[in-house]
Amino acid sequence: MKKPTSLKKNDKVAILATARKVKKEELQPAIKLLESWNLISVIGSSIGLEEHQFAGNDEERADDFQQQLDNPEIKAIWCAKGGYGTVRILDKIDFSAFKKNPKWIIGYSDVTALHSHIHNFEIATLHAQMCLGLDTKSKASRESLRKALFGEKIQYNFKASKLNRLGKAKGKIIGGNLSVLYSLCGSNSALKTDGKILFLEDLDEYLYHIDRMMQNLKRNGMLENLAGLIIGGMSDMNDNEIPFGKTAEEIIAQTVANYNFPVAFNFPAGHIENNQAIILGKEIELIVSEEESIVNYID
């Protein structure tokens, strides 16, 4: 697994939109944060563009991403906003230069499409808060992003859950938004999960759809040979008039009940205030005990 080079003072970070439209004035908290870290923001050409809900058409968003990807002065690409649309540009991007000289790709939610696609190149990416909404997130989430970018040590201790399955595991952490991962099944962007530790989070889904997606991962063999499973925020779930009868977390626990790998709920990442950064593709140690769960990155 290749890990992009850690950032240093005066490095340039491109801010662009892979999905929904964004106005430059909405980016001020992110620009100020980069300045406080002695980094230089470069605003991509997709910022300010508009085609219905998208930040310009697919070609315009792909061209901006390609330009920042191929520019050797840009050391990281920070996706401004999620929503929907990143998958529409995946096949329009040439990753040849990126594979030789990878740089950090930062974002979560819809950006999971990029994380999953790039993971199959054996290159690490950064599941972390995007530019929009940055000022509504915890100080710890912003600090975790800084640590990840600058190559500082990261460890997470988080509260136990009655749904956890105790144990220890080592493996590369992969994953992201469940809905996006589900949508990539059967494509060349689908995750290869054998021997890895899968992280999942989601927002604003019907409970029966959580079950549908988990059953799909199971039937695709994506759960069978996992080393471990980590569940982040399952936020603002919906139910039908006739209740499904289980929470999102209970649905997931039931789906993996017959496997033996450790399972840790309550990880602080996803569509929640405390959205901690995860270096996807990097090897971790997962420890799930009765008292707490721990994620250690292995250098």
N, C-alpha and C positions, 0 to 999 in steps of 0.2 A: 504494500500500500504506500503510494507516494503522498507525502504531506507537503502542502504548499509552504513556502518560506515564511517564517514569522515576520511581522511588520516591524519597522523601525521608524524613528523620527523622520518626518517630511516625506514619507511614502504617500503615494496617491491612491485614493479609493474612489472608484466610479460608482455613482448612484444612478440607477436606471429602473425602468419599469418593464417587467416581462408579462404583465397581465393587465390589471385595471389602470385607468388613467390617474395621473397624479399631477398636481400643480406645484411649481417650484416653491411657492411660499409655504406649502405644507411640509417642506423638508428642513425648515430652519432648525428644529430641535436636533435633527441628525447631523446637520452641518456643524452646529455649535459643539456637539459631542465630539465629532472628529477633530475639530480645532483644539478642544481641551486635551486631546490625546496627541497633539502635535502631528496630526495627519492632515493631508490636503484633499478636499473633496473635489471631484470632477463630475459635473452634471451631464448626464447622457442626453442624447438627442430625443429620446422617447419621452422625457419629462416635459409635460405641457401639451403633448399630442393628444388627440381625441378622435376616436371612432366608436360611437355609441359608448359602451362601458369600457372599451379597451384604450390603452395608451397608444393610439395610432393603430394602423393595420398590422397584420402579422409580419409582413416584410419590413416595416419600419422598426418594429420591436426587435426582430431578429438581427437587422443590420446594426442597430445600436449595440446589442449584446456582442455581436461578432467584432465590432470595432474595439470595444473595451477588452474583449477576450484576447485579441491579437496585439494590443498595444503593450509593449514591454514596460512602459512607465507605470502602468496600472498594476498594482499589487493585490488588489481585492476588488470584487464586484459586490455591491450591497444592493439587493433588490428592495425597491421602495415600498411595494405594496403587493398583497396577494389577491384574493378573490377567485378569478378563474382566467386562464388563458395561456399559462406558461407551456402547457403541453402542445399548444398549436405551433410553437416556434422550434421545438426540439429538433425536428428533422430538417430545419433550414440552417442549422448551425454546423460549421466545420470545426471540430475539436482538435484537429491535427496539431496545431501549434501549442494549444493548451496541454495536450498530453505530454509534450516535451518539457514545457515550463509551466506547471500548474500554478494557479493563484487561487486565493480564497473566494468561494462563492457563498454568500451569506443570505439567509432567509429561512422562512418556514412556511407551513400551510401549503399554498399552491406551489411554492418553490420546491416542494418535495419531488415534483416531476424532474427537476434538474438534479437534485441530490441522488435520486434513484438512477437516473441515466448515467451520471458521472461515476457513481459507485462501481459500475461495471467496467470502468476504465482503471479501476484500482487507484483512485485518487480521492483523498479526503476532502470533505466539504463541511460547512459550518451551519448547523441548524440553530438559528438564533433569531432574535427579534429583528423585524424589518424597520425601515425608517418611520413609516407612519405608525402612530400609537406609541412611539418610543417614550414620550413624556408621561404616559399613563402606566408604564411598567415599573417594577421595583428597581431600586438602586442596585440590588444584587444581580438582577438580570443584565443591566448595562455593564456592570463590573465583570461578569462572567464572559461577556462578549470581548471586552478589552483583554482579559487574561488569555482567552483563546487566540486572539489575533497576534498578541505579542509573545506567545509561546510560554506563558507562565503556567505553573502547575495548577490543575483543576481536580478537585475531589468533591463529591456530593454525598451528604448524609441526609436522609429523608425519612419521614415517619412511617412506621409499619402499618399494615392493613390486615384485617382479618381474612382477606381474600388472598394474601400472599402465599406462595409456596416456598418454603425455606430451602436454602442451599447456597452453593458457590458455583460460579462459572467464569470462564475467561473466553473472550472472543471479540471480534470486531463489532462495534455497535453500528447498526444501520437502521433505516426506517424513516419515520416522519408521520405525515398525515394519513390516517387510515383510508379515507375516501379516495385520495389521490393514488395511493399504492394499489388499491383495489382497481382503479380505472386503468392502471398500467399493466395489469396481469395479461399475459399472452403476447406482449409486445417486447421489443428488444430493450426496453427501458425497465422491465420488471426486475425486481430484486432477486439476487441469488442468496438464499438465506441459510444454507447448510453450514452448521458449525458457528453461526453468528448469534449475536444478541440483538433482538428486534425491539425497537422503540416505536410505540404507537401513541397518537393523540388525535382528537377530533373535536369538532364544534358543530352545534346546531343541526344534528342529524336525528331522524326518527329512530327509536330504539330497535324496531324491527329491521331497519337498514343496517344498524351496527351488527346485528345477528347475521344478516345476509352477507355482509362483507367479510365477517370472520369465517363463516362457512365457506366462502369462496377461497380465502387464503388456505384454509384447511384442505379443501378438495384439490387445490393446486399443489399440495405438498409443501407449502411454505412454512408450516409449523412443525412438521414431523421431525426434522433434524436440527431444530434450534438448540443453541447452547443455553439461552435464557430469554426472558421476555420482560420488558419494562414498559409500564403504562403511565403516561402523563395525564394531562388534563383531558377529561371527557366532559366538555362544557356545554351548558344550555341545551340539553337533550330534549327531544319532543316525544310525545306519546299519542296514540290514537284514543278515540272515545272508549274503546274497549282496551284496557291497559295491556301492555306486553307482559308485565308481571316481573320484570327484572330490570335493574339499573344497567347502564352500559358496562360498568365494571363487572357486574355479576354475569352478564352475557359473555364477556371475554373469559372470565374465570371458568365458566362452564364449558366453553369451546375447547379450552386447553387442559381440561381436567384429567384426561387420560395420558398426558405426557409427563415426563419426569424432570424437565428442566425447571430451575428456579424462576419464580414470577414475582415481580415487585411492582405494586401499585403506588400511587401518590408521588411519582417523580415530578419535580417542579419544572415542567416545560410544557408548552402548548399555548392554547388561547386562554391564558391566565395571566394575572398580574405579575407573578414571579416566573417569568419565562427564561429559564437558564439556558445557556449555550451548550450545545452538544457537538463535539467534533465527530462527525459521522465518518466511519471507515477506520477509525483508530481503535486499537485494542484496549479493552477495559477488563477490569475484574469486577464482577457483581457479587456482592455478599448480601444475602437476605436472611436476617435473623429475627427472632421474636421481638427484639427491642427496636431495631431500625434496619433500613437498607442502606448500602454504601455502594457508590460507583467510584472506582479508582481508575484513572488513566495509567496505562503501563507505558513507560518511556521506551 
